[in-house]
Amino acid sequence: MRAIGACPPEWLDAGAPWENGYNESFNSRFRDELLNGELFTSLKEAKVVTEDYRLEYNHRRPHSSLGYQTPAAFAPACRAGYAALRPGSAPPARHGEARSTLTAAGT
């Protein structure tokens, strides 16, 4: 039998937040930090404010899981570590970037 954290979403019981702690943690933080403090007057306003929050959360806000670094500050070190672990391979491309396909002649 697999651990609960490894179960596909269709195996999770509805109304059982303890089975998906990561998602529930985000939902709680999202509600506390954004939704409870805003009164949206239109769908467009909700989309703009939510997108601003997403960018702040994913790029500029320090995360305890990253040693209280921002994801933007953590990413270069992560990419450098990836390159050190896998010599000769490029780190995964960032969203919206193409990987370089150039190789040295004769390789």
Secondary structure as UniProt FT lines:
FT   HELIX           4..6
FT   HELIX           9..11
FT   TURN            14..15
FT   HELIX           17..19
FT   HELIX           21..33
FT   HELIX           35..37
FT   HELIX           43..55
FT   HELIX           56..60
FT   HELIX           64..66
FT   HELIX           71..85
FT   TURN            87..88
FT   TURN            95..96
FT   TURN            105..106
//
